[in-house]
Structure formats: structure tokens, C-alpha cells
């Protein structure tokens, strides 16, 4: 396991394409996941087990999945809702439900 960086969820998502697809996000969930949640990225070698928590910060998603969620969101909204808040909401929705957020919005969060 190798520590890559830390930042807010908003900052990490904004820069997600800078990170290796195999890296993993761990996001602090003291209250509820949100744009300002502390986010750490770690890289795991092939065969290394990814833990459910690191220093009490729970697993969130792999970088590859975050990129996929963003791509799907952008396709579903045809570029009309590509603002930072909408994208973060879509990624959190996926992390919480293992499903893509409907393009109509985030009514259930």
C-alpha cells in the first residue's frame, strides 16, 4: 500500500484524471459524505487486499469507478449538469448505492 495524496473530496474529484485508475479513495464520513470531506488516495499492488478502512476513514471507490461515474453522468445529462456540485452528488450517490444517480437529480440524498 502506498499513500498518494489527501485533499477534499471536491478537489480530488476535480483532479481525478491525474490519478491511476487502480488507486483507491478513502473518504471521511464523520457526518455525511460531502464536497469538503477529507479524502485520501492510496495505491495497492496487485494481490494486496484493500481494507474497508484506513485510520478510521472508510473505503469510498476506486479511481476508475469515479471516472466512470463522471463519464456516465456527463452522457446522461448531455453536458447540461456538469457543475462541480452535480458531479460530486453523482459520485456520492454511486458510492452510497452502487447505482448511477438519475439524470433528473438527487432527490433522495
PAROGU-97738 format. One record per residue: residue number from 1; residue in three letters; x, y, z of N, C-alpha, C, O in turn. Coordinates in steps of 0.02 Angstrom, whole numbers, always signed. Layout:
BEGIN
+-----+---------+--------+--------+--------+--------+--------+--------+--------+--------+--------+--------+--------+--------+
| num | residuo |    n_u |    n_v |    n_w |   ca_u |   ca_v |   ca_w |    c_u |    c_v |    c_w |    o_u |    o_v |    o_w |
+-----+---------+--------+--------+--------+--------+--------+--------+--------+--------+--------+--------+--------+--------+
| NUM |     Ala |      X |      Y |      Z |      X |      Y |      Z |      X |      Y |      Z |      X |      Y |      Z |
...
+-----+---------+--------+--------+--------+--------+--------+--------+--------+--------+--------+--------+--------+--------+
END
This chain:
BEGIN
+-----+---------+--------+--------+--------+--------+--------+--------+--------+--------+--------+--------+--------+--------+
| num | residuo |    n_u |    n_v |    n_w |   ca_u |   ca_v |   ca_w |    c_u |    c_v |    c_w |    o_u |    o_v |    o_w |
+-----+---------+--------+--------+--------+--------+--------+--------+--------+--------+--------+--------+--------+--------+
|   1 |     Unk |    +43 |    -59 |     +0 |     +0 |     +0 |     +0 |    +45 |    +62 |     +0 |    +93 |    +66 |    +38 |
|   2 |     Unk |    +27 |   +109 |    -43 |    +66 |   +171 |    -48 |    +18 |   +230 |    -44 |    -29 |   +235 |    -83 |
|   3 |     Unk |    +32 |   +276 |     +2 |     -8 |   +337 |     +8 |     +9 |   +382 |    -51 |    +68 |   +392 |    -67 |
|   4 |     Unk |    -43 |   +410 |    -84 |    -33 |   +455 |   -141 |    -42 |   +528 |   -121 |     +4 |   +568 |   -129 |
|   5 |     Unk |   -101 |   +545 |    -95 |   -115 |   +615 |    -76 |   -177 |   +619 |    -33 |   -213 |   +569 |    -23 |
|   6 |     Unk |   -190 |   +678 |     -8 |   -251 |   +692 |    +29 |   -277 |   +760 |     +8 |   -239 |   +802 |    -17 |
|   7 |     Unk |   -341 |   +771 |    +17 |   -373 |   +834 |     +0 |   -447 |   +829 |    +14 |   -470 |   +782 |    +47 |
|   8 |     Unk |   -485 |   +877 |     -9 |   -557 |   +873 |     -1 |   -585 |   +829 |    -57 |   -553 |   +821 |   -109 |
|   9 |     Unk |   -643 |   +801 |    -47 |   -674 |   +760 |    -99 |   -684 |   +801 |   -162 |   -673 |   +777 |   -217 |
|  10 |     Unk |   -705 |   +863 |   -154 |   -715 |   +908 |   -211 |   -650 |   +916 |   -251 |   -651 |   +912 |   -313 |
|  11 |     Unk |   -595 |   +929 |   -217 |   -531 |   +939 |   -251 |   -507 |   +876 |   -286 |   -483 |   +878 |   -342 |
|  12 |     Unk |   -514 |   +820 |   -251 |   -492 |   +756 |   -280 |   -533 |   +740 |   -342 |   -505 |   +720 |   -394 |
|  13 |     Unk |   -599 |   +747 |   -339 |   -641 |   +732 |   -397 |   -624 |   +780 |   -454 |   -622 |   +759 |   -512 |
|  14 |     Unk |   -613 |   +842 |   -438 |   -595 |   +891 |   -490 |   -531 |   +871 |   -527 |   -524 |   +885 |   -586 |
|  15 |     Unk |   -486 |   +838 |   -492 |   -421 |   +819 |   -521 |   -416 |   +743 |   -533 |   -360 |   +717 |   -539 |
|  16 |     Unk |   -472 |   +708 |   -535 |   -472 |   +635 |   -536 |   -433 |   +606 |   -595 |   -404 |   +551 |   -588 |
|  17 |     Unk |   -431 |   +639 |   -650 |   -396 |   +611 |   -709 |   -320 |   +612 |   -702 |   -285 |   +586 |   -745 |
|  18 |     Unk |   -295 |   +642 |   -648 |   -223 |   +642 |   -635 |   -201 |   +579 |   -599 |   -141 |   +566 |   -592 |
|  19 |     Unk |   -249 |   +538 |   -576 |   -232 |   +480 |   -534 |   -241 |   +415 |   -572 |   -284 |   +408 |   -615 |
|  20 |     Unk |   -198 |   +367 |   -554 |   -201 |   +300 |   -583 |   -269 |   +268 |   -570 |   -296 |   +273 |   -515 |
|  21 |     Unk |   -295 |   +233 |   -621 |   -361 |   +201 |   -614 |   -363 |   +151 |   -557 |   -417 |   +139 |   -529 |
|  22 |     Unk |   -307 |   +122 |   -539 |   -306 |    +70 |   -487 |   -301 |    +99 |   -417 |   -305 |    +61 |   -368 |
|  23 |     Unk |   -292 |   +164 |   -411 |   -290 |   +195 |   -344 |   -359 |   +193 |   -313 |   -410 |   +186 |   -348 |
|  24 |     Unk |   -361 |   +200 |   -247 |   -424 |   +193 |   -209 |   -434 |   +254 |   -165 |   -388 |   +277 |   -132 |
|  25 |     Unk |   -496 |   +279 |   -164 |   -514 |   +336 |   -121 |   -543 |   +310 |    -55 |   -584 |   +265 |    -54 |
|  26 |     Unk |   -521 |   +341 |     -1 |   -550 |   +331 |    +65 |   -574 |   +400 |    +87 |   -535 |   +448 |    +87 |
|  27 |     Unk |   -638 |   +405 |   +106 |   -667 |   +471 |   +121 |   -697 |   +470 |   +191 |   -737 |   +427 |   +208 |
|  28 |     Unk |   -676 |   +519 |   +230 |   -700 |   +527 |   +299 |   -776 |   +537 |   +299 |   -803 |   +576 |   +259 |
|  29 |     Unk |   -808 |   +502 |   +344 |   -881 |   +504 |   +346 |   -904 |   +522 |   +417 |   -951 |   +491 |   +443 |
|  30 |     Unk |   -872 |   +572 |   +447 |   -890 |   +591 |   +516 |   -964 |   +609 |   +521 |   -998 |   +586 |   +567 |
|  31 |     Unk |   -989 |   +648 |   +474 |  -1060 |   +664 |   +472 |  -1090 |   +630 |   +412 |  -1124 |   +578 |   +419 |
|  32 |     Unk |  -1079 |   +657 |   +355 |  -1105 |   +631 |   +292 |  -1055 |   +650 |   +237 |  -1026 |   +704 |   +240 |
|  33 |     Unk |  -1046 |   +607 |   +188 |  -1000 |   +623 |   +134 |  -1023 |   +687 |    +99 |  -1083 |   +696 |    +85 |
|  34 |     Unk |   -976 |   +731 |    +86 |   -991 |   +794 |    +53 |   -929 |   +822 |    +20 |   -875 |   +793 |    +25 |
|  35 |     Unk |   -935 |   +880 |    -14 |   -879 |   +909 |    -51 |   -817 |   +922 |     -8 |   -761 |   +918 |    -32 |
|  36 |     Unk |   -827 |   +938 |    +56 |   -770 |   +955 |    +99 |   -744 |   +897 |   +140 |   -699 |   +905 |   +181 |
|  37 |     Unk |   -771 |   +837 |   +128 |   -748 |   +778 |   +166 |   -674 |   +764 |   +151 |   -652 |   +768 |    +94 |
|  38 |     Unk |   -637 |   +748 |   +204 |   -566 |   +731 |   +196 |   -561 |   +667 |   +155 |   -593 |   +617 |   +170 |
|  39 |     Unk |   -519 |   +670 |   +103 |   -511 |   +614 |    +57 |   -438 |   +596 |    +51 |   -395 |   +639 |    +41 |
|  40 |     Unk |   -424 |   +531 |    +56 |   -355 |   +506 |    +48 |   -355 |   +456 |     -9 |   -402 |   +418 |    -18 |
|  41 |     Unk |   -301 |   +458 |    -48 |   -294 |   +411 |   -103 |   -233 |   +366 |    -89 |   -179 |   +389 |    -71 |
|  42 |     Unk |   -245 |   +301 |    -98 |   -192 |   +252 |    -89 |   -188 |   +208 |   -151 |   -238 |   +197 |   -185 |
|  43 |     Unk |   -128 |   +183 |   -164 |   -118 |   +136 |   -219 |   -102 |    +69 |   -188 |    -61 |    +64 |   -143 |
|  44 |     Unk |   -133 |    +16 |   -214 |   -121 |    -52 |   -190 |    -93 |    -93 |   -247 |   -117 |    -91 |   -304 |
|  45 |     Unk |    -41 |   -131 |   -232 |    -11 |   -176 |   -282 |    -59 |   -234 |   -296 |   -103 |   -249 |   -256 |
|  46 |     Unk |    -50 |   -265 |   -355 |    -90 |   -324 |   -371 |    -84 |   -375 |   -315 |    -29 |   -389 |   -291 |
|  47 |     Unk |   -140 |   -402 |   -295 |   -140 |   -452 |   -243 |   -148 |   -424 |   -173 |   -165 |   -461 |   -126 |
|  48 |     Unk |   -135 |   -360 |   -164 |   -144 |   -329 |    -98 |   -219 |   -321 |    -85 |   -257 |   -299 |   -128 |
|  49 |     Unk |   -238 |   -338 |    -25 |   -308 |   -329 |     -5 |   -322 |   -256 |    +11 |   -284 |   -224 |    +47 |
|  50 |     Unk |   -377 |   -231 |    -15 |   -398 |   -162 |     +0 |   -440 |   -165 |    +63 |   -493 |   -197 |    +64 |
|  51 |     Unk |   -419 |   -131 |   +116 |   -457 |   -133 |   +179 |   -521 |    -92 |   +174 |   -528 |    -49 |   +131 |
|  52 |     Unk |   -568 |   -106 |   +220 |   -630 |    -68 |   +221 |   -620 |     +1 |   +253 |   -660 |    +47 |   +243 |
|  53 |     Unk |   -565 |     +9 |   +292 |   -549 |    +73 |   +323 |   -474 |    +80 |   +329 |   -438 |    +30 |   +336 |
|  54 |     Unk |   -450 |   +142 |   +327 |   -381 |   +158 |   +344 |   -384 |   +216 |   +393 |   -412 |   +268 |   +378 |
|  55 |     Unk |   -356 |   +206 |   +452 |   -357 |   +257 |   +505 |   -428 |   +283 |   +517 |   -439 |   +343 |   +523 |
|  56 |     Unk |   -476 |   +237 |   +521 |   -547 |   +253 |   +532 |   -580 |   +291 |   +476 |   -635 |   +317 |   +484 |
|  57 |     Unk |   -548 |   +297 |   +418 |   -578 |   +329 |   +359 |   -600 |   +272 |   +312 |   -559 |   +233 |   +290 |
|  58 |     Unk |   -666 |   +269 |   +298 |   -691 |   +212 |   +259 |   -675 |   +215 |   +184 |   -666 |   +268 |   +155 |
|  59 |     Unk |   -672 |   +155 |   +156 |   -666 |   +147 |    +83 |   -723 |   +185 |    +50 |   -778 |   +188 |    +77 |
|  60 |     Unk |   -709 |   +216 |     -7 |   -759 |   +253 |    -45 |   -768 |   +221 |   -114 |   -819 |   +188 |   -126 |
|  61 |     Unk |   -721 |   +229 |   -158 |   -723 |   +199 |   -225 |   -653 |   +197 |   -255 |   -608 |   +232 |   -231 |
|  62 |     Unk |   -644 |   +156 |   -306 |   -582 |   +156 |   -344 |   -584 |   +216 |   -391 |   -638 |   +237 |   -412 |
|  63 |     Unk |   -526 |   +243 |   -407 |   -521 |   +300 |   -453 |   -556 |   +282 |   -519 |   -592 |   +324 |   -547 |
|  64 |     Unk |   -545 |   +223 |   -544 |   -576 |   +202 |   -607 |   -652 |   +208 |   -605 |   -683 |   +231 |   -653 |
|  65 |     Unk |   -683 |   +189 |   -549 |   -755 |   +195 |   -542 |   -778 |   +268 |   -539 |   -829 |   +285 |   -567 |
|  66 |     Unk |   -740 |   +309 |   -505 |   -757 |   +381 |   -502 |   -757 |   +409 |   -572 |   -803 |   +446 |   -591 |
|  67 |     Unk |   -706 |   +393 |   -612 |   -702 |   +417 |   -681 |   -762 |   +392 |   -721 |   -791 |   +430 |   -760 |
|  68 |     Unk |   -781 |   +329 |   -711 |   -837 |   +301 |   -747 |   -903 |   +336 |   -728 |   -944 |   +352 |   -772 |
|  69 |     Unk |   -912 |   +347 |   -664 |   -973 |   +382 |   -641 |   -977 |   +452 |   -672 |  -1031 |   +473 |   -694 |
|  70 |     Unk |   -922 |   +487 |   -674 |   -921 |   +554 |   -705 |   -938 |   +550 |   -779 |   -976 |   +590 |   -804 |
|  71 |     Unk |   -909 |   +501 |   -814 |   -923 |   +494 |   -885 |   -997 |   +478 |   -897 |  -1028 |   +507 |   -941 |
|  72 |     Unk |  -1024 |   +432 |   -858 |  -1095 |   +414 |   -865 |  -1139 |   +474 |   -850 |  -1187 |   +487 |   -885 |
|  73 |     Unk |  -1122 |   +511 |   -797 |  -1161 |   +570 |   -779 |  -1161 |   +621 |   -835 |  -1213 |   +649 |   -853 |
|  74 |     Unk |  -1103 |   +633 |   -864 |  -1098 |   +681 |   -919 |  -1138 |   +659 |   -980 |  -1167 |   +701 |  -1015 |
|  75 |     Unk |  -1139 |   +595 |   -994 |  -1179 |   +569 |  -1050 |  -1253 |   +576 |  -1035 |  -1292 |   +598 |  -1077 |
|  76 |     Unk |  -1273 |   +555 |   -975 |  -1344 |   +557 |   -957 |  -1372 |   +628 |   -955 |  -1431 |   +639 |   -969 |
|  77 |     Unk |  -1330 |   +676 |   -937 |  -1355 |   +745 |   -932 |  -1338 |   +785 |   -994 |  -1351 |   +845 |   -996 |
|  78 |     Unk |  -1310 |   +753 |  -1043 |  -1289 |   +785 |  -1106 |  -1254 |   +852 |  -1095 |  -1265 |   +900 |  -1131 |
|  79 |     Unk |  -1212 |   +853 |  -1044 |  -1172 |   +912 |  -1031 |  -1209 |   +969 |   -997 |  -1179 |  +1022 |   -986 |
|  80 |     Unk |  -1272 |   +960 |   -980 |  -1311 |  +1015 |   -951 |  -1301 |  +1022 |   -875 |  -1315 |  +1075 |   -847 |
|  81 |     Unk |  -1278 |   +969 |   -843 |  -1268 |   +972 |   -770 |  -1199 |   +947 |   -752 |  -1192 |   +899 |   -715 |
|  82 |     Unk |  -1149 |   +980 |   -779 |  -1080 |   +959 |   -767 |  -1045 |  +1002 |   -715 |   -983 |  +1002 |   -711 |
|  83 |     Unk |  -1084 |  +1038 |   -676 |  -1054 |  +1078 |   -623 |  -1025 |  +1034 |   -569 |  -1044 |   +976 |   -561 |
|  84 |     Unk |   -979 |  +1062 |   -532 |   -944 |  +1027 |   -479 |   -992 |   +994 |   -430 |   -983 |   +936 |   -412 |
|  85 |     Unk |  -1042 |  +1029 |   -407 |  -1089 |  +1002 |   -357 |  -1127 |   +942 |   -385 |  -1135 |   +892 |   -351 |
|  86 |     Unk |  -1151 |   +948 |   -447 |  -1189 |   +893 |   -478 |  -1145 |   +831 |   -485 |  -1168 |   +775 |   -471 |
|  87 |     Unk |  -1084 |   +841 |   -506 |  -1038 |   +784 |   -516 |  -1022 |   +751 |   -448 |  -1022 |   +690 |   -443 |
|  88 |     Unk |  -1008 |   +791 |   -398 |   -994 |   +764 |   -331 |  -1054 |   +725 |   -305 |  -1047 |   +671 |   -278 |
|  89 |     Unk |  -1114 |   +754 |   -313 |  -1175 |   +719 |   -292 |  -1183 |   +652 |   -327 |  -1202 |   +603 |   -296 |
|  90 |     Unk |  -1168 |   +651 |   -393 |  -1174 |   +589 |   -431 |  -1124 |   +536 |   -407 |  -1141 |   +477 |   -402 |
|  91 |     Unk |  -1063 |   +557 |   -390 |  -1013 |   +510 |   -365 |  -1032 |   +484 |   -296 |  -1027 |   +424 |   -283 |
|  92 |     Unk |  -1054 |   +528 |   -252 |  -1076 |   +507 |   -185 |  -1136 |   +460 |   -191 |  -1138 |   +409 |   -156 |
|  93 |     Unk |  -1183 |   +476 |   -233 |  -1242 |   +434 |   -244 |  -1219 |   +363 |   -262 |  -1245 |   +314 |   -235 |
|  94 |     Unk |  -1172 |   +358 |   -309 |  -1146 |   +293 |   -330 |  -1112 |   +257 |   -271 |  -1123 |   +197 |   -261 |
|  95 |     Unk |  -1071 |   +292 |   -234 |  -1035 |   +262 |   -177 |  -1084 |   +236 |   -125 |  -1071 |   +184 |    -94 |
|  96 |     Unk |  -1138 |   +270 |   -114 |  -1187 |   +250 |    -64 |  -1233 |   +194 |    -87 |  -1256 |   +153 |    -47 |
|  97 |     Unk |  -1248 |   +192 |   -152 |  -1299 |   +146 |   -177 |  -1276 |    +95 |   -229 |  -1314 |    +50 |   -247 |
|  98 |     Unk |  -1214 |   +101 |   -252 |  -1189 |    +58 |   -305 |  -1235 |    +61 |   -366 |  -1249 |    +11 |   -398 |
|  99 |     Unk |  -1258 |   +123 |   -380 |  -1302 |   +135 |   -437 |  -1292 |   +207 |   -460 |  -1273 |   +250 |   -421 |
| 100 |     Unk |  -1305 |   +219 |   -524 |  -1297 |   +287 |   -550 |  -1356 |   +330 |   -529 |  -1413 |   +307 |   -526 |
| 101 |     Unk |  -1342 |   +394 |   -515 |  -1393 |   +441 |   -497 |  -1436 |   +457 |   -559 |  -1408 |   +468 |   -613 |
| 102 |     Unk |  -1501 |   +459 |   -551 |  -1544 |   +477 |   -608 |  -1526 |   +548 |   -632 |  -1509 |   +591 |   -592 |
| 103 |     Unk |  -1529 |   +558 |   -696 |  -1512 |   +623 |   -725 |  -1557 |   +678 |   -702 |  -1541 |   +737 |   -707 |
| 104 |     Unk |  -1615 |   +659 |   -675 |  -1663 |   +710 |   -651 |  -1638 |   +743 |   -587 |  -1663 |   +796 |   -569 |
| 105 |     Unk |  -1590 |   +714 |   -553 |  -1561 |   +746 |   -494 |  -1552 |   +700 |   -435 |  -1549 |   +639 |   -442 |
| 106 |     Unk |  -1547 |   +731 |   -378 |  -1528 |   +698 |   -316 |  -1582 |   +704 |   -263 |  -1568 |   +726 |   -207 |
| 107 |     Unk |  -1643 |   +686 |   -280 |  -1698 |   +696 |   -234 |  -1694 |   +655 |   -171 |  -1719 |   +675 |   -119 |
| 108 |     Unk |  -1661 |   +596 |   -174 |  -1661 |   +550 |   -118 |  -1602 |   +557 |    -70 |  -1600 |   +523 |    -19 |
| 109 |     Unk |  -1555 |   +601 |    -85 |  -1496 |   +608 |    -42 |  -1511 |   +643 |    +19 |  -1467 |   +653 |    +61 |
+-----+---------+--------+--------+--------+--------+--------+--------+--------+--------+--------+--------+--------+--------+
END
